[in-house]
């Protein structure tokens, strides 16, 4: 018997999918500052999902420029980082326009753990 208090769809959960590694949403300027040089020390396990290209040495997966493409690949990218053993995931904050609203919501949920 279904639990009446349970959400009807996983997308209605506050956390939805959250990778084991903590997710940090960073604006382009801050992400660029943090990834301008190769990773060292505690940053060695950090994975980056962004449109910005970091310095050599970062574990990086390019983010598409198209909101629909990012919505389609987002959770696969996070799962891939988890499978690779990322200790943290830094994600470039998507543009603040209506086309990216669903992506921003998914990222907020992934980072809410």
ABEGO torsion letter per residue (X at the ends): XBBAABBABAAABAAEBBBABBBBBBBAAAAAAAAABBBBEAAAABBBBBABBBBBGBBBBBBBABAAAAAAAAAAAAAAAAAAGBABBBBBBBBBBAAAAAAAAAAAAAAAX
